[in-house]
Amino acid sequence: MKLFSVITVLIFASFVSSEGQTIPIFPTQQAKSTTNKQSIDKHEADYVGGDALKILYIGLENPISVLGATNNGKAIKLSIDNGTLISYGDGKYGVKVKQGTESNITVKDNGTTSIYEFRVKKIPNPIAKVGTQSGGSISLNDFKSQQGVRAELENFTFEGVRFTIQSYTVIGIGKGFEDNKTVAQNTGAVFQSGARSIIDRCTNGSVIIIDDINVVGPDGQARLLPPIVFMLY
């Protein structure tokens, strides 16, 4: 079967590996255009480069690029079956998704149709921390010098993704709280007066539990993080 040459359109998530390399993602399907009513052949290569990066995260503007198209990507047509495409120009796009588990981006160029499958995932949960620690033993002075609780997203593809601390509960037990545990509800990330009074009461051997940690990420969804426990010495 004779196939006529076509323009190769390459779409890839514009992530950079730890070695500084940009890893392309090849089309899942590519229908090649023909003339004189000849049949359409499917792209036979089943290798997908950078498969681990074929992910669109809910709530983020996921960057993708289209290379090899006419006029540096301006002559092609892109469509998506789950999400929104935002054109930055020069073959660069942002992709926003709100729901679902997968999304297909279709690229049409001079009679060639290529389909690129992406997985849709939630941004992972962050880790609640006080200072640099997410629990464990900490010196009394170090803990008392901290200003509040923060949520850190570790080892994530995108940098600068932030979660906002909405509220949490501070519980004091152990040394200094022998009569009964002391509890304070806190709104926002910074220790408020109730939480601060518990922390100021701490001594060597006190235990602070920070529980009911509510955060909100870029997707707008509220999340409840696991409690963190600190043993003060």
VEXFINU-56948 format. One record per atom (N, C-alpha, C): x, y, z. Coordinates in steps of 0.02 Angstrom, whole numbers, plus 32768, in hexadecimal, padded with zeros to 4 digits. Layout:
BEGIN
XYZ/...
END
This chain:
BEGIN
802B7FC58000/800080008000/802C803E8000/8021806B7FD3/804A80A77FCD/802E80DE7FF9/805B80FB8020/80478132804B/806D816F8038/804A81A88034/806A81E68023/808782078061/80BA82308057/80DB824F808F/80AC828280B0/80B4828980F1/808A82B88117/80B882E18144/809D8318815C/80C18341818C/80BD832081D0/80F6831881EF/80F782FA8231/80E7832F8265/80B58322828E/80A3834E82C4/80B4832B8305/80DC8349832D/80F2832B836C/80D8835583A5/80B4833683D1/8099835A840B/80B9833A8449/80CC83648478/80EA834984B5/80DC837784EF/80D88359852A/80D383818566/811683A18572/811683E1857B/81558405857E/8172840485C5/817D83C785DE/819D83BF861E/81E783B38612/821183C48642/825883BB863C/826E83888671/82958356865C/82AC8323868A/82E1833F86B8/82F3831786EB/8325832D871A/8369833786FA/8373831886BE/83B183228699/83AD835D866A/83748381866A/836D83BB863F/835683AB85F9/833C836E85ED/8325835A85AB/82DA836185A6/82C2837B856C/827B837E855D/8267833D853C/823683198558/822582D68541/81E582D98518/81E682C584D7/81AA82C984AD/8179829084BA/8139829D84AD/8106826A84AF/80EB82618469/80EF8224844E/80DA8218840A/809082068407/8071820F83CD/8029820483C8/801581BC83D4/7FDB81B383F4/7FC0817083FD/7FA6815483BB/7F86817F8393/7F6D816C8351/7F7F81A28320/7F91818E82E3/7F9D81C082AF/7F8181A4826D/7F4E81C48253/7F3281B08212/7F5581D781DB/7F7081B481AA/7F9681D58175/7F6981E38139/7F6E8220811F/7F43823580E7/7F5A821380A7/7F2A8206807A/7F3981E8803A/7F12820E8004/7F2181FF7FC7/7EFC821D7F8F/7EDE81E57F64/7EB281F97F34/7E9281CA7F07/7E6E81927F2C/7E4F81A37F63/7E2581757F8A/7E4C81387FA2/7E8D813D7FA9/7EB281067FC7/7EA181028011/7EAA80C8802E/7E9680BD8073/7EC380E480A4/7EAA80EE80E0/7ECF81118114/7EF280DE8140/7F3280EA814C/7F5A80BD8174/7F6380DA81B9/7F6580B081EC/7F6F80C68230/7FBA80C78240/7FCE80F4826D/801380F88283/802480B882A8/805880948291/8066805282AC/8092805382EA/80B8808782F4/80E68088832D/80BE808C836E/80CB805E839C/80A6805E83DA/80D180768415/810E808D8407/813780A9843C/812280F0844B/811A80FF848A/81078142849F/813F815D84CB/8162818F84B3/819981AC84D9/818081D58513/81A481D2854B/819281FA8586/814D81E985A0/813C81A885A2/80F8819585B4/80E581AC85FA/811681AE8628/810781C2866C/80F0820B8671/80FE8232863C/80EB8278863D/80AA82868619/808982528600/804A825D85DB/80118266860D/8017829B8635/7FE682A88669/7FD182F18667/7F9082FC866E/7F74833F8676/7F58834386BD/7F6D837586E2/7F57837C8728/7F1C83AC872D/7EE983968751/7EAD83BE875B/7EC083FD8781/7EA884378768/7EB384768789/7EF1849C8774/7F1C847C874B/7F59849E8734/7F5284AE86EA/7F7A84DE86D3/7F7E84ED868C/7FBA84C68671/7FAC8489865A/7FE1845B8646/7FFE846F8602/8040847A85FE/805E849185BF/806B8457858F/80598460854F/806C8432851A/8086845B84DF/80AB843984B3/80C5845A8478/80B9842F843B/80AF844F8402/80A7842C83C2/80E084418395/81088410837F/8142841E8356/813B83FD8311/815A841B82DF/815D83FD829D/8122840E8271/80F484378288/80BA84498260/80CA84868235/80A184928203/80AA84CB81D6/80A9850C81FE/80D7853A81EC/80DA857C820B/80E185778257/810C8548826B/811C854282B3/80DD853682DD/80B0850C82C4/807784F882EB/8038852182E0/803C855682B8/8003858282B1/7FCE85698280/7FE1853B8253/7FB285268220/7F8B84E88234/7F9984CA826D/7F77848D8281/7F39849E82A9/7F0F846A82B3/7ED3847282DA/7ED684408314/7ECC84588350/7ECB842E838C/7E86842F83AA/7E7283F583C4/7E3383F083E9/7E3E83BF8423/7E1483C68455/7E1A839B8490/7DD4838484A4/7DCF834484BA/7D8D832A84CB/7D7D83308515/7DAD8344853D/7DA1834F8584/7DD18385859C/7DB983C3859D/7DE383F985B3/7DE084358585/7E0D84648591/7E1184A2856B/7E5884AE8554/7E6084C38515/7EA184D384F9/7EAA851F84F7/7EE38536850D/7EF3857D850C/7F32858684E2/7F2C85AD84AC/7F6585B7847F/7F9185F08497/7FD385E1849D/8003861584AE/802686308470/801B860F8436/803F862183FA/807F85F883F2/809985F683B4/80D685D283A4/80D3858983B7/8098856A83AE/8091852383BB/808D850F8404/8086853F8431/808285308478/803B853A8491/8025850B84BC/7FE1850C84D6/7FE184FD8520/7FAB85128541/7F9C84FD8585/7F5E84D28583/7F5B849F85AC/7F22847385AF/7F06847385F6/7EC5848385FD/7EA68483863E/7E6E844E863F/7E7084238671/7E3C83F0867A/7E1E83F886BF/7DDE83E686C5/7DBB83ED8705/7DA683AB8723/7DA4837686FA/7D8A83378712/7D9F82FE86E4/7D8982C286F5/7D95828886CA/7DD7826586D9/7DE4823186B3/7E21820986BB/7E4D8208867D/7E3382208644/7E5B82238608/7E43825B85DA/7E70826F85AE/7E6082A5857F/7E868299853F/7E6482A08506/7E84829584C5/7E8982D7849F/7EC582E68488/7ED183228460/7EDA830C8418/7EB1832883EB/7EB4831783A4/7ED6834F837E/7F08833D8355/7F2D836D832D/7F1F835E82E4/7F07839082BE/7EF983898277/7F2783B88250/7F4A839D821F/7F7883C581F7/7F7C83A881B1/7F6583CF817F/7F6983BB8139/7F508374812C/7F1683648148/7EF88323813C/7F1082EC816B/7F3F82FA8197/7F5782C981C7/7F3782D6820A/7F1C82A28228/7EFD82A6826A/7F24827B829A/7F3C829982D0/7F6182758304/7F3D827E8346/7F398249836C/7F17824B83AC/7F49823B83E4/7F4882658417/7F77825E844E/7F508254848F/7F5B821C84AF/7F37820B84EC/7F5E82228529/7F3C82448556/7F5982598595/7F2F823F85CF/7F50822C8604/7F2D821C8641/7F1D825D8667/7EE5825E8688/7ED1829786B1/7ED5828286FA/7EFA82A88722/7F0382968768/7EFB82D38795/7EEA82C587D3/7EE982FA8806/7F31830A881A/7F3B8348882D/7F7C8359884B/7F828331888C/7FBC83128898/7FC282EC88D6/7FBA83178914/7FAB82F6894B/7FA5831B898A/7FE9833589A1/7FE9837189BC/8027838A89D9/8034836B8A1E/806C837C8A3B/807E83648A7D/807C83A08AAD/805983988AE4/805683CE8B16/809883CF8B3D/80B2840B8B48/80F184138B6B/80EE84508B9A/8116844B8BCE/812784858BF7/8171848F8BEF/818484C88BD3/81CA84D18BC0/81DB84A18B88/820F84798B92/822384488B5F/820D84028B70/81EA83F98BA9/81D983B68BC0/818F83A78BBA/818183688BAB/813C83508BA7/812C83238BE3/814C83318C1B/8142830A8C57/818482F18C73/818082CE8CAC/81BC82B28CCB/81D782DD8D03/821482CF8D17/823382F48D4E/824D83378D35/8244836A8D5E/825B83AD8D4D/826B83D28D8F/829D83FB8D8E/82AF841F8DCB/827984518DDD/8271845B8E1E/823D84888E37/824584CE8E1A/828184E88E19/828C852B8DFF/827E85308DB5/829284FD8D8F/828584FE8D47/823A84FF8D39/821484D68D5D/81CC84D38D51/81AB85158D64/81BE85318D9D/819F85708DB3/81AF85AA8D84/81E585A58D5E/81F785DB8D30/81D185D98CEE/81AB85A38CE3/8186859D8CA4/814785C88CA5/813285DE8C69/80FA860C8C63/80B885EB8C53/80BA85AC8C3A/807C858D8C27/8087854C8C01/805485378BDE/805484F88BB8/805485098B6E/807884E28B47/807884EB8AFF/806D84A88ADD/805A84AA8A9D/804E846D8A76/807E846D8A3B/80A9843A8A3A/80DD84368A07/80D083FB89D8/80D284098997/80CA83D58965/810F83BD8950/812183808963/816483688957/816A83408917/81A2834888F4/81B4831F88B9/817D831F8884/8161835B8877/812C83618845/8149837C8804/8129836A87CD/8141837E878A/814683C98783/811483ED879B/811284358795/812E845687D4/8153848B87CB/816B84B28803/813984EA8813/813884FF8851/810F85398863/80C6852B886D/80B084EB886F/806A84DB887B/805D84E188C6/802E850B88D9/8024851B891F/7FE085048938/7FE084ED8975/7FA284DE899A/7F9A851089D2/7F5C852589DE/7F4E85558A13/7F3385318A51/7F52853E8A8A/7F3985238AC9/7EF985488ADC/7EC285248AE5/7E8385438AF9/7E7A85428B45/7E8785098B63/7E7C85038BAC/7E9D84C48BC5/7EA684C08C07/7EBF84838C27/7EB284888C72/7EBD84518C94/7EB4844E8CDD/7EF884408CFD/7F0884658D32/7F46845A8D58/7F33843B8D9B/7F5484038DAA/7F4783DF8DE9/7F8883D88E10/7F8883EB8E4F/7FC283E38E7B/7FB783AD8EAE/7FE5837C8EB2/7FE183468EE3/8028833A8F00/802D830D8F30/806E82FC8F4C/8083832E8F81/80C483388F88/80E083648FBC/80C483AB8FB4/80AD83C68FEB/809084098FEA/804584088FDF/802A83CD8FCC/7FE183C78FC1/7FC7838B8FE8/7FE3837F9024/7FD28343904A/7F8983429060/7F6D837C906D/7F27837E9084/7EF78365904F/7EFE837F9013/7ED783678FDA/7EF483858F9A/7EE383688F63/7EFB83838F24/7EDB83C68F16/7EFF83F18EF2/7EE684338EE2/7EDE84388E96/7EA584528E80/7E9584538E38/7E85849A8E23/7E9C84AC8DE7/7E8B84ED8DCA/7E7F84E58D7F/7E4985038D66/7E3C85058D1F/7E6085408D01/7E7D85368CC6/7EA4856B8CA6/7E8C85768C5F/7E8285B58C4C/7E6E85C68C08/7EAA85E58BE5/7EB785CD8BA8/7EF085E68B83/7F3085C28B96/7F6785D48B75/7FA685B18B7E/7FCA85C68BBE/7FC686068BD0/7FED86228C08/7FCC860D8C4A/7FF685FC8C7C/7FDD85ED8CBF/7FB886298CDC/7F7886218CEB/7F5186558D0B/7F5986518D57/7F37867D8D7B/7F4286848DC3/7F3686438DE9/7F02861E8DD8/7EF385DF8DFB/7F2B85AC8DF1/7F4085A38DB3/7F7685748DA4/7FB8858C8DC3/7FC585CD8DBF/800385E88DDA/800785DE8E26/7FCF85E58E48/7FD085DC8E91/7FE185958EA4/7FCA85648E7C/7FDC851E8E88/802685148E7D/804085308E47/808785288E37/80B385498E6D/809E85848E84/80C585A68EB8/80C6857F8EF9/809385578F04/808E852F8F42/80BB84F18F3F/80D284E08F05/80F984A28EFD/813C84A58F22/8153846A8F36/819484638F55/81B384228F3B/81EF84128F52/820E83D38F3D/81E183988F50/81D1836E8F1E/81A483358F2A/815D83428F14/814E837F8EFE/810B838D8EE3/8104836D8E9E/80C5835E8E8C/80B583438E4A/8080836F8E2B/808D83858DEF/805C83AE8DCA/804283868D8F/800183818D8B/7FDF83608D52/7FBB83958D2A/7FC883968CEA/7FA483C48CBD/7F7883988C90/7F37839F8C99/7F0683728C79/7ED4839B8C51/7EA883778C2D/7E7383978C06/7E8F83CE8BD9/7EC483BE8BB5/7EE683F08B8B/7EC283F48B48/7EA0842C8B3E/7E7984378B01/7E9F84668AD2/7EA884508A94/7ECC84798A63/7EA3847B8A22/7EB384AD89F9/7E9584B489B7/7ECD84BF8984/7EC98499894D/7EFC849F8919/7EE484C688DD/7F0B84C888A7/7EF884ED886B/7EB884D48849/7EA684958858/7E68847A883B/7E2A84918860/7E3484B68898/7DFB84CF88BE/7DDA849D88EC/7DF5846088EF/7DD7842C8918/7DF6842B895D/7DCB84278990/7DE3842389D5/7DFE83DD89E3/7E3483D98A08/7E5383998A18/7E6483978A63/7E5E835C8A7F/7E6E83518AC6/7EAF832A8AC9/7EE283488AE8/7F2383278AED/7F2983008B2E/7F5582CD8B2F/7F5F82A78B6C/7F7C82D28BA4/7F7282BF8BE2/7F8E82E68C19/7FDA82E08C1C/7FF983118C3A/804183108C46/804D83178C91/807E82F28CAA/808A82EF8CF2/80D383018D00/80DD832D8D32/812083438D44/812D83348D8E/816783158D9A/817F83098DDE/81B4833D8DEE/81A783668E1F/81D5839E8E2F/820783898E64/8245839D8E59/827A838B8E8A/82A583C88E99/
END
